[in-house]
């Protein structure tokens, strides 16, 4: 079987709305997005939100910014103060997946760089085979900068890598994500 690497760019991430698996009807959807359906002002600035921002509660917000060369996560205080904020959320990366009979995924890879790993970092990395099953989980990632996790699993559908981003007393701290990938045997 030939071994290939498949990658997606760091700017391809999508933030998961907290509580998303439990959202099943219009009212629950409206409640999940209510915070960012409205606009607010802070120090004379006008903000509008969208699917690239999640509420961390207590006036904390995380945003995912796409750039030509990376995706950036930033956490800040959207209230009147400038208080450190904590919280976490999932960031999803769909990989361009080739599926053939007997295909196996051997490695999951993440290239990222936090400005301050004590303030904002990736703490968990999971890989999914479509919506069927999780094929990899590392729930205690120590160094997400040049992460490589080994596995040996068959897969039958598209591969997705889920990154859990955790902020601890962050305040305008940035996590840069350059690329997410996998090594597969076809």
C-alpha positions as YAML, in Angstrom:
chain: A
units: angstrom
residues:
- id: 1
  name: UNK
  ca: [0.00, 0.00, 0.00]
- id: 2
  name: UNK
  ca: [1.43, 3.41, -0.88]
- id: 3
  name: UNK
  ca: [1.67, 5.90, 1.99]
- id: 4
  name: UNK
  ca: [0.45, 9.45, 1.38]
- id: 5
  name: UNK
  ca: [0.05, 12.56, 3.48]
- id: 6
  name: UNK
  ca: [-3.12, 14.62, 3.24]
- id: 7
  name: UNK
  ca: [-3.20, 18.17, 4.60]
- id: 8
  name: UNK
  ca: [-5.53, 21.11, 4.91]
- id: 9
  name: UNK
  ca: [-4.49, 24.67, 5.50]
- id: 10
  name: UNK
  ca: [-4.80, 26.21, 8.98]
- id: 11
  name: UNK
  ca: [-7.25, 28.80, 7.69]
- id: 12
  name: UNK
  ca: [-9.80, 26.03, 6.88]
- id: 13
  name: UNK
  ca: [-10.96, 25.54, 10.49]
- id: 14
  name: UNK
  ca: [-14.56, 25.85, 11.58]
- id: 15
  name: UNK
  ca: [-15.59, 26.64, 15.15]
- id: 16
  name: UNK
  ca: [-18.13, 24.33, 16.76]
- id: 17
  name: UNK
  ca: [-20.94, 26.13, 18.53]
- id: 18
  name: UNK
  ca: [-20.98, 25.04, 22.20]
- id: 19
  name: UNK
  ca: [-23.83, 22.59, 22.72]
- id: 20
  name: UNK
  ca: [-24.10, 21.89, 18.98]
- id: 21
  name: UNK
  ca: [-24.81, 18.15, 19.33]
- id: 22
  name: UNK
  ca: [-27.94, 19.00, 21.36]
- id: 23
  name: UNK
  ca: [-29.30, 21.52, 18.86]
- id: 24
  name: UNK
  ca: [-32.28, 19.91, 17.16]
- id: 25
  name: UNK
  ca: [-34.86, 22.60, 16.37]
- id: 26
  name: UNK
  ca: [-35.32, 26.24, 15.41]
- id: 27
  name: UNK
  ca: [-35.61, 27.54, 18.98]
- id: 28
  name: UNK
  ca: [-32.39, 25.80, 20.05]
- id: 29
  name: UNK
  ca: [-30.60, 27.17, 16.97]
- id: 30
  name: UNK
  ca: [-31.80, 30.70, 17.71]
- id: 31
  name: UNK
  ca: [-30.69, 30.37, 21.35]
- id: 32
  name: UNK
  ca: [-27.25, 29.07, 20.34]
- id: 33
  name: UNK
  ca: [-26.64, 31.99, 17.98]
- id: 34
  name: UNK
  ca: [-28.51, 34.71, 19.89]
- id: 35
  name: UNK
  ca: [-25.41, 36.35, 21.29]
- id: 36
  name: UNK
  ca: [-23.98, 36.97, 17.84]
- id: 37
  name: UNK
  ca: [-27.21, 37.77, 16.01]
- id: 38
  name: UNK
  ca: [-27.09, 41.19, 17.63]
- id: 39
  name: UNK
  ca: [-24.49, 43.91, 17.60]
- id: 40
  name: UNK
  ca: [-23.06, 45.81, 20.51]
- id: 41
  name: UNK
  ca: [-20.75, 48.74, 21.10]
- id: 42
  name: UNK
  ca: [-17.69, 48.96, 23.26]
- id: 43
  name: UNK
  ca: [-15.66, 52.12, 23.49]
- id: 44
  name: UNK
  ca: [-17.39, 53.47, 20.37]
- id: 45
  name: UNK
  ca: [-16.62, 50.43, 18.20]
- id: 46
  name: UNK
  ca: [-19.34, 48.48, 16.41]
- id: 47
  name: UNK
  ca: [-19.07, 44.70, 16.52]
- id: 48
  name: UNK
  ca: [-21.05, 42.07, 14.65]
- id: 49
  name: UNK
  ca: [-20.50, 38.41, 15.15]
- id: 50
  name: UNK
  ca: [-21.00, 35.23, 13.24]
- id: 51
  name: UNK
  ca: [-20.09, 31.59, 13.10]
- id: 52
  name: UNK
  ca: [-16.41, 32.46, 13.55]
- id: 53
  name: UNK
  ca: [-16.99, 33.55, 17.15]
- id: 54
  name: UNK
  ca: [-18.09, 31.60, 20.22]
- id: 55
  name: UNK
  ca: [-19.24, 32.85, 23.60]
- id: 56
  name: UNK
  ca: [-17.02, 31.73, 26.48]
- id: 57
  name: UNK
  ca: [-19.50, 33.15, 29.04]
- id: 58
  name: UNK
  ca: [-18.82, 36.03, 31.39]
- id: 59
  name: UNK
  ca: [-18.13, 38.51, 28.57]
- id: 60
  name: UNK
  ca: [-15.43, 36.26, 27.11]
- id: 61
  name: UNK
  ca: [-15.32, 35.63, 23.37]
- id: 62
  name: UNK
  ca: [-13.13, 33.49, 21.13]
- id: 63
  name: UNK
  ca: [-12.81, 34.30, 17.43]
- id: 64
  name: UNK
  ca: [-11.29, 32.40, 14.51]
- id: 65
  name: UNK
  ca: [-9.67, 34.65, 11.91]
- id: 66
  name: UNK
  ca: [-8.74, 33.27, 8.50]
- id: 67
  name: UNK
  ca: [-5.61, 34.64, 6.86]
- id: 68
  name: UNK
  ca: [-3.86, 33.66, 3.66]
- id: 69
  name: UNK
  ca: [-1.17, 31.76, 5.55]
- id: 70
  name: UNK
  ca: [-2.84, 30.57, 8.78]
- id: 71
  name: UNK
  ca: [-5.89, 30.49, 10.99]
- id: 72
  name: UNK
  ca: [-5.72, 32.49, 14.22]
- id: 73
  name: UNK
  ca: [-7.69, 32.02, 17.42]
- id: 74
  name: UNK
  ca: [-7.88, 35.01, 19.75]
- id: 75
  name: UNK
  ca: [-9.68, 35.28, 23.11]
- id: 76
  name: UNK
  ca: [-10.73, 38.63, 24.55]
- id: 77
  name: UNK
  ca: [-13.05, 40.43, 26.96]
- id: 78
  name: UNK
  ca: [-15.95, 42.03, 25.06]
- id: 79
  name: UNK
  ca: [-17.24, 43.79, 28.17]
- id: 80
  name: UNK
  ca: [-16.36, 47.24, 29.47]
- id: 81
  name: UNK
  ca: [-13.28, 45.94, 31.28]
- id: 82
  name: UNK
  ca: [-10.20, 44.25, 29.93]
- id: 83
  name: UNK
  ca: [-10.30, 41.17, 32.13]
- id: 84
  name: UNK
  ca: [-8.52, 37.87, 31.47]
- id: 85
  name: UNK
  ca: [-10.91, 35.18, 30.18]
- id: 86
  name: UNK
  ca: [-11.01, 31.38, 30.34]
- id: 87
  name: UNK
  ca: [-12.98, 28.76, 28.43]
- id: 88
  name: UNK
  ca: [-12.74, 26.20, 25.67]
- id: 89
  name: UNK
  ca: [-14.30, 25.09, 22.40]
- id: 90
  name: UNK
  ca: [-13.78, 22.67, 19.51]
- id: 91
  name: UNK
  ca: [-12.29, 23.67, 16.16]
- id: 92
  name: UNK
  ca: [-12.97, 21.26, 13.27]
- id: 93
  name: UNK
  ca: [-10.79, 20.48, 10.22]
- id: 94
  name: UNK
  ca: [-12.14, 18.34, 7.37]
- id: 95
  name: UNK
  ca: [-9.29, 16.66, 5.51]
- id: 96
  name: UNK
  ca: [-9.39, 16.02, 1.75]
- id: 97
  name: UNK
  ca: [-9.83, 12.26, 2.05]
- id: 98
  name: UNK
  ca: [-9.21, 9.52, -0.48]
- id: 99
  name: UNK
  ca: [-11.21, 6.40, 0.37]
- id: 100
  name: UNK
  ca: [-10.31, 3.05, -1.15]
- id: 101
  name: UNK
  ca: [-11.02, -0.49, 0.09]
- id: 102
  name: UNK
  ca: [-8.59, -1.29, 2.90]
- id: 103
  name: UNK
  ca: [-7.47, 2.31, 3.43]
- id: 104
  name: UNK
  ca: [-5.82, 2.90, 6.81]
- id: 105
  name: UNK
  ca: [-4.97, 6.09, 8.65]
- id: 106
  name: UNK
  ca: [-1.58, 5.88, 10.40]
- id: 107
  name: UNK
  ca: [-0.92, 9.34, 11.80]
- id: 108
  name: UNK
  ca: [-2.66, 12.61, 12.68]
- id: 109
  name: UNK
  ca: [-0.57, 15.80, 12.49]
- id: 110
  name: UNK
  ca: [-1.05, 19.39, 13.64]
- id: 111
  name: UNK
  ca: [1.27, 22.36, 13.13]
- id: 112
  name: UNK
  ca: [0.47, 25.33, 15.39]
- id: 113
  name: UNK
  ca: [2.07, 27.98, 17.59]
- id: 114
  name: UNK
  ca: [0.54, 29.64, 20.64]
- id: 115
  name: UNK
  ca: [1.90, 33.04, 21.66]
- id: 116
  name: UNK
  ca: [1.75, 31.80, 25.25]
- id: 117
  name: UNK
  ca: [1.01, 28.10, 25.79]
- id: 118
  name: UNK
  ca: [0.02, 28.78, 29.41]
- id: 119
  name: UNK
  ca: [-2.73, 31.16, 28.22]
- id: 120
  name: UNK
  ca: [-4.12, 29.56, 25.02]
- id: 121
  name: UNK
  ca: [-3.34, 26.17, 23.54]
- id: 122
  name: UNK
  ca: [-4.68, 22.95, 22.04]
- id: 123
  name: UNK
  ca: [-5.29, 20.45, 24.85]
- id: 124
  name: UNK
  ca: [-7.17, 17.65, 23.02]
- id: 125
  name: UNK
  ca: [-6.92, 16.24, 19.49]
- id: 126
  name: UNK
  ca: [-9.44, 13.75, 18.07]
- id: 127
  name: UNK
  ca: [-9.87, 12.23, 14.60]
- id: 128
  name: UNK
  ca: [-13.18, 11.00, 13.21]
- id: 129
  name: UNK
  ca: [-14.11, 8.60, 10.41]
- id: 130
  name: UNK
  ca: [-17.14, 10.41, 9.03]
- id: 131
  name: UNK
  ca: [-19.91, 10.57, 11.61]
- id: 132
  name: UNK
  ca: [-19.46, 6.91, 12.52]
- id: 133
  name: UNK
  ca: [-16.60, 6.63, 14.93]
- id: 134
  name: UNK
  ca: [-13.68, 8.31, 16.57]
- id: 135
  name: UNK
  ca: [-10.46, 6.63, 15.42]
- id: 136
  name: UNK
  ca: [-8.01, 8.66, 17.53]
- id: 137
  name: UNK
  ca: [-8.08, 10.61, 20.79]
- id: 138
  name: UNK
  ca: [-5.34, 12.36, 22.74]
- id: 139
  name: UNK
  ca: [-6.96, 14.17, 25.67]
- id: 140
  name: UNK
  ca: [-3.71, 15.40, 27.23]
- id: 141
  name: UNK
  ca: [-1.74, 17.05, 24.42]
- id: 142
  name: UNK
  ca: [1.52, 18.38, 25.83]
- id: 143
  name: UNK
  ca: [3.03, 20.22, 22.84]
- id: 144
  name: UNK
  ca: [0.63, 21.04, 20.00]
- id: 145
  name: UNK
  ca: [3.28, 22.97, 18.02]
- id: 146
  name: UNK
  ca: [4.52, 19.96, 16.06]
- id: 147
  name: UNK
  ca: [2.02, 17.27, 17.06]
- id: 148
  name: UNK
  ca: [2.09, 13.76, 15.58]
- id: 149
  name: UNK
  ca: [-0.15, 11.05, 16.96]
- id: 150
  name: UNK
  ca: [0.17, 7.46, 15.77]
- id: 151
  name: UNK
  ca: [-2.73, 5.12, 15.06]
- id: 152
  name: UNK
  ca: [-3.54, 2.24, 12.74]
- id: 153
  name: UNK
  ca: [-7.21, 2.29, 11.82]
- id: 154
  name: UNK
  ca: [-9.28, 1.44, 8.77]
- id: 155
  name: UNK
  ca: [-11.49, 4.27, 7.58]
- id: 156
  name: UNK
  ca: [-14.46, 4.31, 5.23]
- id: 157
  name: UNK
  ca: [-15.55, 7.95, 5.06]
- id: 158
  name: UNK
  ca: [-14.11, 11.47, 5.18]
- id: 159
  name: UNK
  ca: [-11.60, 12.20, 7.94]
- id: 160
  name: UNK
  ca: [-12.03, 15.13, 10.32]
- id: 161
  name: UNK
  ca: [-9.60, 16.36, 12.96]
- id: 162
  name: UNK
  ca: [-11.10, 18.05, 16.04]
- id: 163
  name: UNK
  ca: [-8.92, 20.38, 18.11]
- id: 164
  name: UNK
  ca: [-10.03, 21.48, 21.58]
- id: 165
  name: UNK
  ca: [-8.73, 24.99, 22.19]
- id: 166
  name: UNK
  ca: [-8.47, 26.02, 25.83]
- id: 167
  name: UNK
  ca: [-7.92, 29.53, 27.13]
- id: 168
  name: UNK
  ca: [-6.75, 30.08, 30.70]
- id: 169
  name: UNK
  ca: [-6.77, 33.70, 31.83]
- id: 170
  name: UNK
  ca: [-6.18, 34.78, 28.22]
- id: 171
  name: UNK
  ca: [-6.40, 38.38, 27.13]
- id: 172
  name: UNK
  ca: [-5.73, 39.07, 23.46]
- id: 173
  name: UNK
  ca: [-3.53, 35.96, 23.38]
- id: 174
  name: UNK
  ca: [-3.27, 34.29, 19.96]
- id: 175
  name: UNK
  ca: [-3.01, 30.67, 18.83]
- id: 176
  name: UNK
  ca: [-1.79, 30.28, 15.25]
- id: 177
  name: UNK
  ca: [-2.75, 27.13, 13.36]
- id: 178
  name: UNK
  ca: [-0.70, 26.51, 10.21]
- id: 179
  name: UNK
  ca: [-1.83, 23.10, 8.99]
- id: 180
  name: UNK
  ca: [-3.67, 19.91, 9.97]
- id: 181
  name: UNK
  ca: [-3.10, 16.58, 8.28]
- id: 182
  name: UNK
  ca: [-2.91, 12.80, 8.31]
- id: 183
  name: UNK
  ca: [-0.76, 10.04, 6.93]
- id: 184
  name: UNK
  ca: [-2.70, 7.26, 5.20]
- id: 185
  name: UNK
  ca: [-2.01, 3.94, 3.51]
- id: 186
  name: UNK
  ca: [-4.09, 3.47, 0.38]
...
